[in-house]
């Protein structure tokens, strides 16, 4: 099973704080690869033309957001984009276009709006990499993938898009239907608080710490790698030291009161 997502919610009891200047972060504890596959589509960065060409060939457009020195982009390139079966599916049913989250190349999106790469990334609310968007022939985003996906999940995702299953089934429902074993335990870590959890950030129940919420699943290879690598780093432990850190099972039916 797969990790769905990790949300670090920065929720304050203070009414407002000055927003820090946005800048590229540093990466720790993972290999980086900045060379992209040569079978990616050669494009003039006019996504409306790319969409038209893909539609003529009965393909979907896949836009891959990356950044220099990104370890999980490296894993995606070295593992998924080097897997012969995945490459075959991508070349048959998709036009794959890359854009750098911090890049300065000019581009035109599928609605005709002009951006630089980093402006487009901000406009699409890309907050981390890798992020992948899948477009249908009308230019509608039919799926957004945030973060690294395992090879098995990538295969399932490409089948979901290429067969246009999105017309009659949600992605979450589709992926869950493929899961055979939903039992098991989550990865333990001393930074996770024990339940029950008080997540409220209201005026009635103010909080004095940031809240970090981990959504994970049992039997999740990506979760295992995450815990065996990044969660073992002193830098990671230091970042979460002053936060309320909660781990939730994404497959659980447990009721929660969400922050408000």
GUBA-857124 format. One record per residue (C-alpha): residue number from 1; x, y, z. Coordinates in steps of 0.001 Angstrom, whole numbers, plus 524288, in hexadecimal, padded with zeros to 5 digits. Each point is the difference from the previous one (the first is absolute). Example, Ala and Ser with C-alpha at 12.3 -4.5 7.8 and 13.67 -1.06 7.14 Angstrom:
n=1 | xx=8300C | yy=7EE6C | zz=81E78
n=2 | xx=8055A | yy=80D70 | zz=7FD6C
end
This chain:
n=1 | xx=80000 | yy=80000 | zz=80000
n=2 | xx=80418 | yy=80DD5 | zz=7FDB1
n=3 | xx=80171 | yy=80C75 | zz=8078E
n=4 | xx=7F567 | yy=80974 | zz=7FBEB
n=5 | xx=80617 | yy=80CAB | zz=80407
n=6 | xx=80703 | yy=80731 | zz=80AD7
n=7 | xx=7FA5D | yy=80CD9 | zz=8048A
n=8 | xx=80795 | yy=80908 | zz=808A7
n=9 | xx=7F5AA | yy=8099F | zz=8045F
n=10 | xx=805A5 | yy=80C5A | zz=8059A
n=11 | xx=7F4D4 | yy=80473 | zz=80884
n=12 | xx=801A1 | yy=80AF2 | zz=809BE
n=13 | xx=7F869 | yy=80577 | zz=80B50
n=14 | xx=8052F | yy=80D67 | zz=7FBC5
n=15 | xx=7F714 | yy=80710 | zz=7F638
n=16 | xx=80AD4 | yy=80301 | zz=7F650
n=17 | xx=80E7E | yy=7FF0F | zz=7FD5E
n=18 | xx=80851 | yy=80618 | zz=7F55E
n=19 | xx=801FC | yy=7F6B5 | zz=7F49E
n=20 | xx=80E41 | yy=7FC27 | zz=7FE18
n=21 | xx=806BA | yy=801D8 | zz=7F303
n=22 | xx=7FE4D | yy=7F409 | zz=7F765
n=23 | xx=80CCD | yy=7F985 | zz=7FC65
n=24 | xx=80547 | yy=7F2D1 | zz=7FC1E
n=25 | xx=8023E | yy=7F6A4 | zz=80B3A
n=26 | xx=80B5F | yy=7F71E | zz=80316
n=27 | xx=7FF60 | yy=7F133 | zz=7FE8F
n=28 | xx=80572 | yy=7F61D | zz=80988
n=29 | xx=80231 | yy=7F15C | zz=80006
n=30 | xx=7FD2B | yy=7FC16 | zz=7F200
n=31 | xx=80678 | yy=7FED9 | zz=7F2D1
n=32 | xx=7FCC2 | yy=80A33 | zz=7F5C2
n=33 | xx=7FF15 | yy=7FEA2 | zz=7F13C
n=34 | xx=7FDE5 | yy=80BC4 | zz=7F750
n=35 | xx=800B2 | yy=7F96F | zz=7F287
n=36 | xx=7F29A | yy=7FD42 | zz=7FA1E
n=37 | xx=7FC81 | yy=7F502 | zz=7F682
n=38 | xx=80253 | yy=802FD | zz=7F1A3
n=39 | xx=7F2BA | yy=7FA51 | zz=7FC62
n=40 | xx=7F8C5 | yy=80B5B | zz=80654
n=41 | xx=7F8DE | yy=8081C | zz=7F5D6
n=42 | xx=807CD | yy=80AB4 | zz=7F94C
n=43 | xx=7F756 | yy=80BF3 | zz=8016D
n=44 | xx=7FFF5 | yy=80E9B | zz=7FD86
n=45 | xx=7F8FC | yy=80148 | zz=80D22
n=46 | xx=7F318 | yy=80372 | zz=7F996
n=47 | xx=7F736 | yy=7F6A8 | zz=80743
n=48 | xx=7F42F | yy=80319 | zz=7F783
n=49 | xx=8076F | yy=7FAD6 | zz=7F42C
n=50 | xx=804D6 | yy=7F466 | zz=807DD
n=51 | xx=7F215 | yy=7FCF9 | zz=80434
n=52 | xx=7FB21 | yy=800B2 | zz=7F1FE
n=53 | xx=80AC9 | yy=7F6EF | zz=7FB40
n=54 | xx=7FD68 | yy=7F65A | zz=80AFC
n=55 | xx=7F16C | yy=8000E | zz=7FD1A
n=56 | xx=80293 | yy=7FD2E | zz=7F1A2
n=57 | xx=8079A | yy=7F3EB | zz=8043A
n=58 | xx=7F5CB | yy=7FC00 | zz=80A29
n=59 | xx=80984 | yy=802A6 | zz=80B13
n=60 | xx=7FF65 | yy=8071E | zz=80CF1
n=61 | xx=80987 | yy=80AC0 | zz=8038F
n=62 | xx=80817 | yy=7FD6D | zz=80C2D
n=63 | xx=80709 | yy=80BC6 | zz=805DD
n=64 | xx=80B0F | yy=7FCA5 | zz=80940
n=65 | xx=8044D | yy=80A9F | zz=80997
n=66 | xx=80DA5 | yy=7FE23 | zz=80578
n=67 | xx=80B06 | yy=8080F | zz=805C8
n=68 | xx=80EB8 | yy=7FF16 | zz=80056
n=69 | xx=80586 | yy=7F75D | zz=80AAD
n=70 | xx=7F2F2 | yy=7F9C5 | zz=8038C
n=71 | xx=8025F | yy=7F257 | zz=805B9
n=72 | xx=7F263 | yy=7FAC1 | zz=7FD65
n=73 | xx=80094 | yy=8052E | zz=7F218
n=74 | xx=80C9E | yy=7F849 | zz=7FEED
n=75 | xx=7F932 | yy=7F3BA | zz=804D9
n=76 | xx=7F4F5 | yy=8020D | zz=7F652
n=77 | xx=809AE | yy=80192 | zz=7F4D0
n=78 | xx=8090D | yy=7F4E5 | zz=803F6
n=79 | xx=7F558 | yy=7F637 | zz=8037A
n=80 | xx=7F31C | yy=80316 | zz=7F94B
n=81 | xx=804DB | yy=80715 | zz=7F3E4
n=82 | xx=80A21 | yy=7F553 | zz=7FDE4
n=83 | xx=7F640 | yy=7F4DF | zz=80104
n=84 | xx=7FDF9 | yy=7FA6F | zz=7F254
n=85 | xx=7F1A0 | yy=7FCCE | zz=80208
n=86 | xx=7FD0B | yy=80DA4 | zz=80519
n=87 | xx=807A7 | yy=80637 | zz=7F4EA
n=88 | xx=7F81B | yy=7F7FA | zz=7F640
n=89 | xx=7F320 | yy=8047B | zz=805F6
n=90 | xx=80442 | yy=80E2B | zz=80070
n=91 | xx=804C6 | yy=8002B | zz=7F204
n=92 | xx=7F3B2 | yy=7F93A | zz=7FB1A
n=93 | xx=7F589 | yy=807CF | zz=80711
n=94 | xx=8062E | yy=80C9C | zz=80500
n=95 | xx=807C6 | yy=80BD3 | zz=7FBE6
n=96 | xx=808E6 | yy=802BB | zz=80B98
n=97 | xx=80431 | yy=80E29 | zz=801D2
n=98 | xx=8092F | yy=804BB | zz=80AA3
n=99 | xx=80064 | yy=80D37 | zz=80684
n=100 | xx=8090D | yy=804D6 | zz=80AB2
n=101 | xx=7F918 | yy=8053E | zz=80C04
n=102 | xx=80A32 | yy=80AD4 | zz=80104
n=103 | xx=802D6 | yy=8015D | zz=7F175
n=104 | xx=80012 | yy=80C78 | zz=7F7EF
n=105 | xx=7FBE8 | yy=7FAC0 | zz=7F2B8
n=106 | xx=7F3FF | yy=8067C | zz=7FA33
n=107 | xx=7F415 | yy=7F79A | zz=7FDA7
n=108 | xx=7F1DE | yy=80115 | zz=7FBC8
n=109 | xx=7F61D | yy=7F7A8 | zz=80724
n=110 | xx=7F4AD | yy=7F8F0 | zz=7F974
n=111 | xx=7F703 | yy=80BCE | zz=801FE
n=112 | xx=80968 | yy=80957 | zz=7F94D
n=113 | xx=80569 | yy=80695 | zz=80C39
n=114 | xx=80E75 | yy=8035B | zz=7FFF7
n=115 | xx=808F6 | yy=7FCBE | zz=80B67
n=116 | xx=80DE3 | yy=7FD2F | zz=803A0
n=117 | xx=801D4 | yy=7F23B | zz=80530
n=118 | xx=8007B | yy=8046F | zz=80E20
n=119 | xx=7F428 | yy=808DE | zz=7FE09
n=120 | xx=7F890 | yy=7F4A4 | zz=7FA1D
n=121 | xx=803E9 | yy=7F727 | zz=80B4E
n=122 | xx=7FB1F | yy=80A22 | zz=809AA
n=123 | xx=7F373 | yy=801CE | zz=7F827
n=124 | xx=7FDB7 | yy=7F147 | zz=8004E
n=125 | xx=802E6 | yy=80014 | zz=80EA6
n=126 | xx=80B61 | yy=7F694 | zz=7FEB0
n=127 | xx=8061C | yy=7FFFF | zz=80D7F
n=128 | xx=80974 | yy=7F4A4 | zz=7FEEE
n=129 | xx=80590 | yy=7F699 | zz=7F628
n=130 | xx=7FDE4 | yy=7F70B | zz=7F95A
n=131 | xx=7F24D | yy=80444 | zz=7FC36
n=132 | xx=7F936 | yy=7FA6B | zz=7F40A
n=133 | xx=7F3F1 | yy=80515 | zz=7F8E7
n=134 | xx=7F82B | yy=7F809 | zz=7F633
n=135 | xx=7F7B7 | yy=80762 | zz=7F609
n=136 | xx=7F50F | yy=7FAD4 | zz=7F790
n=137 | xx=7FD19 | yy=804AF | zz=7F230
n=138 | xx=7F82B | yy=80BA6 | zz=8051E
n=139 | xx=80B2F | yy=804E9 | zz=80858
n=140 | xx=7F98E | yy=7FB97 | zz=80C96
n=141 | xx=808E0 | yy=7FB0E | zz=80AC4
n=142 | xx=7FAC3 | yy=7F24E | zz=80238
n=143 | xx=80A29 | yy=7FC5B | zz=80A2E
n=144 | xx=80A87 | yy=80680 | zz=80810
n=145 | xx=80A71 | yy=7F7AC | zz=8067B
n=146 | xx=807C9 | yy=8062E | zz=80AF5
n=147 | xx=80CAD | yy=7F984 | zz=803EA
n=148 | xx=806DE | yy=7F38D | zz=7FC11
n=149 | xx=7F7C8 | yy=7F469 | zz=7FB83
n=150 | xx=804D2 | yy=7F204 | zz=80059
n=151 | xx=801B6 | yy=7F885 | zz=7F346
n=152 | xx=7F3FC | yy=7F7B2 | zz=802D8
n=153 | xx=7F7BF | yy=80BF1 | zz=802DE
n=154 | xx=8053A | yy=806E7 | zz=7F3F6
n=155 | xx=7FBB0 | yy=7F47B | zz=7F7AB
n=156 | xx=7F26F | yy=8008C | zz=80608
n=157 | xx=7FF67 | yy=80EB5 | zz=7FE27
n=158 | xx=803B2 | yy=7FF6B | zz=7F1A9
n=159 | xx=7F5A5 | yy=7F591 | zz=7FDC2
n=160 | xx=7F5F3 | yy=80867 | zz=80719
n=161 | xx=802DF | yy=80BA2 | zz=7F73A
n=162 | xx=8021D | yy=7F925 | zz=7F2FD
n=163 | xx=7F372 | yy=7F803 | zz=8016C
n=164 | xx=7F8AC | yy=80C6C | zz=80429
n=165 | xx=7FB14 | yy=7F96A | zz=80C3D
n=166 | xx=7FEEE | yy=80DA3 | zz=805ED
n=167 | xx=7F2EE | yy=80185 | zz=7F8F0
n=168 | xx=7F94C | yy=7F640 | zz=80901
n=169 | xx=808CA | yy=7FDE8 | zz=80BDC
n=170 | xx=807D8 | yy=808DF | zz=808CA
n=171 | xx=80E92 | yy=7FDC7 | zz=800C6
n=172 | xx=7FF87 | yy=7FD16 | zz=80E8D
n=173 | xx=7F54A | yy=7F5EB | zz=7FDFC
n=174 | xx=80778 | yy=7F9E2 | zz=7F4BA
n=175 | xx=80CC2 | yy=7FEE0 | zz=80795
n=176 | xx=7F919 | yy=7FACB | zz=80C16
n=177 | xx=7F949 | yy=7F59E | zz=7F7C1
n=178 | xx=80D6D | yy=7FA9E | zz=7FC77
n=179 | xx=80489 | yy=7FE8C | zz=80E03
n=180 | xx=7FFD9 | yy=7F21A | zz=804FB
n=181 | xx=804A1 | yy=8018C | zz=80E05
n=182 | xx=7FAFF | yy=80B7A | zz=807F1
n=183 | xx=80421 | yy=7FA8F | zz=80D29
n=184 | xx=80CD0 | yy=80256 | zz=806EE
n=185 | xx=8065B | yy=80AAC | zz=807EA
n=186 | xx=805E7 | yy=80D21 | zz=7FCCE
n=187 | xx=80E52 | yy=8035C | zz=8018D
n=188 | xx=80295 | yy=8045F | zz=80DE3
n=189 | xx=80822 | yy=80BE6 | zz=8037A
n=190 | xx=8021C | yy=806B0 | zz=80D28
n=191 | xx=7FC0D | yy=80D54 | zz=7FAA1
n=192 | xx=7F1E7 | yy=7FB7C | zz=7FDED
n=193 | xx=7F700 | yy=80363 | zz=80B46
n=194 | xx=7F713 | yy=7F57F | zz=80559
n=195 | xx=7F147 | yy=8017E | zz=7FEA3
n=196 | xx=7F608 | yy=80519 | zz=80217
n=197 | xx=80426 | yy=80BE2 | zz=7F833
n=198 | xx=7FBDF | yy=80E0D | zz=80244
n=199 | xx=8014E | yy=805F9 | zz=7F27C
n=200 | xx=7F7BB | yy=80C1A | zz=80223
n=201 | xx=805D4 | yy=80D3E | zz=7FCA2
n=202 | xx=7F41B | yy=80847 | zz=8036A
n=203 | xx=7FEB0 | yy=80C0B | zz=8089E
n=204 | xx=7F966 | yy=7F78E | zz=80A2C
n=205 | xx=80AF2 | yy=7F5ED | zz=7FFBC
n=206 | xx=80C32 | yy=8076E | zz=7FBD5
n=207 | xx=80CA9 | yy=7F8D9 | zz=7FD79
n=208 | xx=80DE2 | yy=80445 | zz=802AC
n=209 | xx=80732 | yy=7F71E | zz=7F68B
n=210 | xx=8000E | yy=7FD09 | zz=7F1A5
n=211 | xx=7F838 | yy=7F3EB | zz=7FC2A
n=212 | xx=805F5 | yy=7F5B4 | zz=7F708
n=213 | xx=7F6E2 | yy=7F527 | zz=7FB6D
n=214 | xx=8054B | yy=7F3BB | zz=7F967
n=215 | xx=7F60B | yy=7F83D | zz=7F807
n=216 | xx=80563 | yy=7F25E | zz=7FDC4
n=217 | xx=7FBB5 | yy=7F20A | zz=7FD40
n=218 | xx=803F4 | yy=7F272 | zz=804BF
n=219 | xx=80872 | yy=7F7AF | zz=7F6F8
n=220 | xx=804CB | yy=80C1C | zz=7F901
n=221 | xx=80D7B | yy=7FEFB | zz=7F983
n=222 | xx=80100 | yy=80EB6 | zz=7FE0D
n=223 | xx=7FCD6 | yy=8022C | zz=80E5B
n=224 | xx=80A7F | yy=7F636 | zz=803C1
n=225 | xx=80A42 | yy=806E3 | zz=7F7BE
n=226 | xx=7FBDA | yy=80D2D | zz=8055F
n=227 | xx=80169 | yy=7FB4D | zz=80DFB
n=228 | xx=80CCE | yy=7F8E6 | zz=7FD6D
n=229 | xx=80640 | yy=80BE5 | zz=7F9AB
n=230 | xx=7FAC1 | yy=80DAA | zz=80259
n=231 | xx=7F9C2 | yy=7FD1C | zz=80D1F
n=232 | xx=80D19 | yy=7FB2B | zz=80532
n=233 | xx=80708 | yy=80CBF | zz=7FD23
n=234 | xx=80354 | yy=80915 | zz=80B2C
n=235 | xx=7FB8F | yy=80B6C | zz=7F783
n=236 | xx=7F278 | yy=7F9FD | zz=7FECF
n=237 | xx=7FEF5 | yy=7FD41 | zz=80E82
n=238 | xx=80443 | yy=80DE0 | zz=80329
n=239 | xx=7F5C0 | yy=805C1 | zz=7F6D2
n=240 | xx=7F4F5 | yy=7F8B4 | zz=806BD
n=241 | xx=80522 | yy=80164 | zz=80DDA
n=242 | xx=7F7AA | yy=80BE2 | zz=8034E
n=243 | xx=7F3CC | yy=7FB69 | zz=7F8B3
n=244 | xx=7F425 | yy=7F7EC | zz=80340
n=245 | xx=8023B | yy=7F44B | zz=7F703
n=246 | xx=7F4B5 | yy=7F6C2 | zz=7FD33
n=247 | xx=7FFD5 | yy=7F397 | zz=7F7CC
n=248 | xx=7F304 | yy=7FB7E | zz=7FA30
n=249 | xx=7FC3F | yy=7F3B7 | zz=7F8AA
n=250 | xx=7FA65 | yy=8044C | zz=7F2E8
n=251 | xx=7F812 | yy=7F35B | zz=7FF33
n=252 | xx=7FA23 | yy=80127 | zz=80D8D
n=253 | xx=7F1B6 | yy=80347 | zz=802BB
n=254 | xx=80396 | yy=806A7 | zz=80CBF
n=255 | xx=7F895 | yy=80CBC | zz=80211
n=256 | xx=80799 | yy=80C9E | zz=801B5
n=257 | xx=7FD47 | yy=80E39 | zz=802BF
n=258 | xx=807F9 | yy=80764 | zz=7F60C
n=259 | xx=8073D | yy=80CB6 | zz=802CE
n=260 | xx=7F7BA | yy=80C1D | zz=7FE0A
end
